[in-house]
Every structure is written in structure tokens, then in C-alpha cells.
Amino acid sequence: MREQPWPEGRAPPGFPLRDEHKVRQFIERHPLRSLAILVAVAVLLWLILAPWPAGLVAAFGRKKIFLNALFNGITLGGLYFLVASGFTLIFGLMRNVNLAHGSLYLLGGYVGYEITEWTGSWMFSFVVAFAAVAIVGIILQVTIFRWMEGQDLRQTLVTIGISIVMADVMLWIWGGDFYQILPPDWLVGAVETPLISTISRRTGEPIYLKYPMVRLVIFAAAVVIGVVMWWLLNRTRIGMTIRAGVDDRDMLAASGIRIQLVFVAVFAFGAGLAGLAGVVGGTFQSLAPGEDIRFLLASLVVVIVGGMGSITGAALGALLIGLAEQFGSVYMPTYAVVGTFLIMVAVLAFRPQGLLGRK
């Protein structure tokens, strides 16, 4: 019997569409919206690449301020993605409501700080923070989430209690001071980008934007991690096993795969990513009590905007939220926080499953 051919951009019943097919479907179904997005992208590229006329400078300030806000938003989005990608694995794929995820982020940052101070190795701190927080994630999954599968309310209440306890323990150990993780010497300083920030009035020559090297390197690492995660989940047997375990764990267990071991590994990896993000956050921001709540809320917003269980959606959501925060703090400082929640409300109103989430 011949296989039924399926039209390109569609999937057989029971099989979710891949992210690239979702984008293609969106373009086919909403040509006007796609055109508007294309025009917006073209305008943004002009604002980034072209010298600004005097009228634009008078309205929005110097181009350098705009470019700094843009780069800060993109790199902050990279940090939000690292935190939210672990959260979307645990919450979006496995349906485990882990509201202690922000505490895992802060714990990873503190561990990274101690390792950097002790060994002087910034790179080694990532390894130790990832491993330490992954072990905490294994303990949480084995002792709590395994026995509360499908009980969302109990998971929520228990993990809120865990986050409060962890916050108090971290406050007891590290106090209420601010901590900064120092990057290595080769990442200190700014690098000249090919983007023109202004034109010299004296010589008429272009002046190029300089931006901190450490932020660019960390963002590039976040992109690499995101691409690897997308490939693992969508193009490998491991990813197929994880998604199959979420959709029908009984059938997968009947095929001989130890589904609980798979879930422990996924939970550990998602928690480890939060710990790794803590080192990143401590490097170009700071570590202090309260950061756990901030990044938990950011992760929730990113997952809601991007779509549960979608790595591409988490990247898109993190980028939008990071840009909204930075541009809001520069051009609308009084209402900077409102912008992120307006994005979330708009997405929930018109696409409740998220920008790249499946129905």
C-alpha cells in the first residue's frame, strides 16, 4: 500500500508542525501581516545602518543611544533565553510547574561567583554551576515532581515553598550584598562594530559604535546553545523520545524505554541551563536577593509569548521582551515595565497558544 503523500507545510493527523512550517503557514494565511512585518524589518535595518538625519536625531536623540538600547535588548534577550529555554523544557514540554526555577538561576550565579573567586577561572565556573544546579534539579524531580505528575496546583504550591526556603538559605549564606562575576581579561573592554553611530562634525568621518566584548560573546554562546537545543529536540532520536514521552508516556514505556530516566535527564538539563544563565547574569549584571523572582517572571512571560515547548518560540519571546525592556527604559522610563506585559496581553488576546506554540 502506497503512503499517503501530505502537502508541504502540513502534517499528518497527530503529528505537530515543525517551527519552519508554522512560519510558512503564517505567511500563507496572513499575507498583510507578513508584509507589515517585512516593512517594519526594513525600517529597522535603515535605522541601524543609515546615518540619521537631523530631524530624526531631534525627535529620538542620538543614534548611539538607539544602537546601545538595541544591542542591550538583544544581549538581555540572550540571557532571558538561557533561563527560559530551561523553563520551557520543564514547563512547556514536561508539564512540570516549577516555580523554583528563578531560585535555580540565582543559585547558579552564586556558585559561579564562588568558583570564579576560588579558582580564578571564569569558564570553569560555567561547568560547575551547570553541574551543581543540575544535581539540584535531579533531586527535585526524583523527590517531588515524580510523585506529583499531573497535579499542577500541588506542584505550584510546593515549588513556591521551595523557592522561599531557597531564597532564605541563599540570603543566610551570601547575605544581601550585590555580587559581580568578573570575566577574564580577554573579554574586558569594548570592540568596534561595523555600525555607524554618528558622523564627526569636525572631520566628516563616520564614528563606529563600540560595544562590550563580553556581552557579544555571551550572546553568541546563547545562539549556539539555542541552535543545538533546537536540533536535538527536532532532528534527533533523543528529541523524538522526549516529545513522545510527553504526548503518550504509557505507550513509550511499553516500547521498553525508561521514561522516568528520560524525564530526570531533561529536568536536570533544564535546571542546569538556569544555573549556567546565573553565571551569565552575574557577569554582565549582578547577583542579589530578588533576582530569582525577576527571572522567574521573565521566564513565564517569555514562555507565554513564545509558546509552550517551542525553543524557537522561547528565542523569539526572549528577544521581544529584552528589546521592550531596554527601549522602554531609554525612551519611556516611567512605563518600561508596562511594555513587556502589553506584549504578553496582546499575544494572549490574539494568539493564546503563543507566537510559535501549537494549539
N, C-alpha and C positions, 0 to 999 in steps of 0.2 A: 504493500500500500504506500502510495506516494505521500510525502509530508505536505501538509497544507502550507503553502507559502503565505507569509504575512507581509503586508505592505510596510515599506520602510517608514520608520518613525512610529510604528505601532508595535504592541507586544501581544503575544497570545494571552488568553484569559488566565489570571493567576500569576502572571509574571509582571513585575513593575518595570516601568520605562527607565532607561538609563538617563543620566542628567543631560547628556548632549541631545537626546531625543526630546526631552522636556523643553529645551530651548528651541529646538526646531518646531515643535508643536506650538509653542507660544507665538513664534513669528508667523506661522501659518494662520493661527486663529485671530491674532491681534496685529494686523499689519500697520494700523495707525499708531498704536502704542510703540511698536518696534521702530517706526520711523521717528517718533518723538524721542525715543531713547538714543537713536543714532544721531539726531541733530544735537541733543544735549552732550553727547560724547564729543562731537566735532567742535562745539563751542568750548568745552573744557580743554580740549587739545590746543585750541587757539589761545586760550588764556594762559596755558602753561608754556607754549613755545614762542609765541609772538611778543615783541616789546609792547608794553601798554601805552596807549595814547594818554595825553594829559587829562582828558575828561574822565577816563576810567580810573586814573590814579586819584583824582579829586573825589570820586564817588566812593571808592573802596580802599583807598590808601595805597601804599607802595606794593609793587608786585612781590617783593621779597617777603612781606608779611603773608600774602596769599600762598606763596610756594612753601613757606615754612609750615603753615597750617595744613597744607595738603600733605606734605611729607610726614608731619607728626601724626595726622589722621591715618595715613596708610600704615606706618610702623606701629601705631597703637592698635590698629586693626589686626596686624600680625600677632601681637600679644594676646588680644581677645580671641583670636582664632585658636592659638595654642591651648588656652584654657577651655574654650567652648568645644573644641574638637573632642577632647576627652569627655566633656559633659554630654555631647551628642552621641558618643558611643555608649555611655552608660544609661542615659535617659532616653535618647532617641531610638537607639537600636534595641537595647536590652529591657527597656521599660522599667528601669530601677530609678526611683525618685531619690536621688542622693543630694540632699540639701546641705551636706557637709563638704561639697566639692570646693567651695571657697576656702574652707579651712585646710584642705589638702594643698591648695595653691600657696597659702601663707606658710604652711609647714615646710613645703619645698623651698620657699625663699629663705627661711631661717636656716634650714640645713645647708643650703648653698652658701649662705653667708659664713657659717661656721667653718665649712670645709675650705672656703677661699682664704679665710683668716689663718687657718691652721696650716694648710699646705702651700698657699700662695698660687695654687693652680685654679684658674677660672674655668677651664674646660673640664677638669676633673669634678668640679662641683656639680656640673650638669649630670654626670653619671651617677654620683652618689645621691643627689636629690631625687632623680628618677627612680633609682632602685629603692631608696628608703620609703618614698611615698607609695610606690607600687606594692611594697610589703604591707603597708597600712591598708591599702585597697584590698589586698587578698584577705586580710583579717576581717575587714568589713563585709566582704562578700560571703565568706565562709560562715561567719558567726551571726550575721544579721540578715542580709538580703536573701540568702538561700532559703531561709525559713519564713520569709515574708513575700514570696513571689506572688504577684498579682494583687497584693494588698497595699494599694497606693497610699491610703490615709495613714496606715501604721508606719510605712516607710518614711513618709513625710514627717510625722511627729517624732519618730525615733532619731532620724538624722538631724532634725533641728536640735534635739537634746544633745546629740554627739557634737554638733558644731559649737554649741555653747560651752560644753565641757572642754573641747579642744582649745577654744579661744581663751578660756580661763587658764588652762595649763600653759599655753604659749605666753600669756601675759605674765604668769608666775616665773617662767624661765627667762624670758628675754625682756621683760619689763615693757614700759610704754614708750620707749625711745624709738627714734627713726633709724633705720639701718640702710646703708648703701653698699652694694656689692661692687667692688672696683674691677673693671675689665683689665686685661693685660695691656702692656704699653703699646703694642702694635695696633690696638683698636682705639687708643686715645687720640683725640684730635678730630679735625674735620677734613673731608675730602671734597675737592671741587667737582661739581656736577656739570654736565653739558647744558644746563638750563640757564638762560639769561635772566638775572634778577633785576637789572636796571642798566641804563646807559650812562656812562660817565659824562657829566656836563663839561668837564674840562677838556677831555681828550676825544670824546665821542665814541670811545671804545666800549664794547659790552662788558659788563661785570657779571661773572658767573656765580651762581648760588653755591655756597659751601654748606655741607651738612655732616653731622657727627657720623663717623665711620662705624661705630658700634651699632647704631640703630639700623644702618643699611645691611650690615652683616647678619644681624638677628632677624631682620625681615626676610632676607634671602633664605636663611635657615628655616623659617616658618613656611615659606613657599615650598621648599624641598620636602619638609615633613608632610605638608598637605598633599602634595602630588603622590608621595609614597603611600600615604593612607588611602587616598582615592584608588590607587592601583591595586592595593591589597584587598580592599573591600569589593571592588567591581571587576577585577580581572584575574583573581587567583582562586584556588580551591578553598583557601582559608576564609576568604571573604564570603564565598558561596555558603560555606558551612555555618558561618556566623549568622548570615541572613536567614538561612533555612531554619536554624535553631530558634530564631525569634518568631518566625511565622508558624512553625509546627515542630515544637521540640520533641513531642512524643514520637512522631514519625522518624525524626533524625536519630533519636535514641534507639529506636527499633532497628536502624541500619547498622548499629554497632559502634557509633561514635559516642564518646563520653562527653555528653553535652555540658555537664556541670564543670568539667575541666576546661572546656572552651569558654564558658562564661567567666570562670575565675581569671583566665588569661586576658580576656577582653577588659574586665573590670580593672585588673592590675595595670594594663596598658593605659587605660583612660585616666586612672589615678596618677600614674607615672607622668603622663603628659601635663597634668595640673602641677605636679612638683617641678617639672622642668620649666614650665611657664613662670613659676615663682622665682626661679633664678633669673629669668629674663626680666621680669618685672622689677626685681631688686637691683638690676643692673642699670636700667635707664629711667627708673622712677625711684621708689623707696619702699621699704617694708615697715609696717606699723600696724598696731591693732586697728581693726575696722576695714582693712584692705580685703579681708576674707568676704565680708558682706558685699563690698563693692563689686568684686569679681564674680561672686555668685549671681548677683543681679544682672551683671553684664552678660554672663553665660546664658542665663534664662532668656534675656532679650534677644541675643544672637540666635539661639536655637529656635525661638518663636518666629523671628523674622525670616531666617534662612530655611526652616523646615526641619522637622524632627528626623534624625537618622541620615541626613544628607551632608556629606563632607563638603561638597561644593556649595551647598546652601549655607553651611556654617562659615565658609570663607567669604561668601557674598554678604551675609549678615554682619560679620565682624568688620568688614571693610566699610559698610554703610554706617554702622554705629560709631566706629572710630572717627570717620570723617565728620559725622554730625556733631560729635563731642568737640572736636578741635575747631571746626569752623564756628560752632556756636560760642565757644569760649573766646574766640577772637572778635567775631562780628556782633554777637548777641550775648555778652557775658551774663546778663541777668537771667536769660532764658536758655542757657546752654543745656541744662538737663532736660528741659521740655522737648527739645528736638528729637532726642533718642526715643522718647516714649510716644511722640507723634508718629514716628516711623512705625513703631510697633502697633499702634492703634490703627493706622492706615492699612497695614498688612492684615491684621485680624479682621478688619471690616470688609476688605475686598478679596482676600485670599487666606482664609483661616488656617489652611494647612501649611502656610509659609511659602516663600517665593519659589523654592525648588522642592518642597515637600510633596509627598504623594497623598492622594485622597484616601 
